Amino acid sequence: MRYLVIVALVVSAACASAPPTLSPVGLRAFTQTRVVKGLDAFRDVAIAAADQQPPLVSRAVTNTIVDYHQATLQTMTALGSSWATVARTGLDAVTATLTPAEQAVLAPYVALVKTLLAEVQ
């Protein structure tokens, strides 16, 4: 139940539409910030799930997610406009390593990040 409340709060904040007065540069920054917040939620939930007793997500998977998060943030800065494709590919690679139980725990956050990445132009 606690996860549903957290997901609802994250999704409601992430679903805000951009102000109509933003320039194209401002719109890209707005969208990029939303993606960063989704990535942060994905990373934070993985860390919290690994800290549960018994762990809901393995330490190895948590480390992979943290590495993906860090690499994606660096890619956003380095690649400029083509970073979203790299981020989607990386997310698919990370989710391929998850067990079914880990997928069940992290699925809402993976879906959130995928939805936010789909909005990047």
Secondary structure, 3 states (H helix, E strand, C coil): CHHHHHHHHHHHHHCCCCCCCCCHHHHHHHHHHHHHHHHHHHHHHHHHHHHCCCCCCCHHHHHHHHHHHHHHHHHHHHHHHHHHHHHHHHHHHHHHCCCHHHHHHHHHHHHHHHHHHHCCC
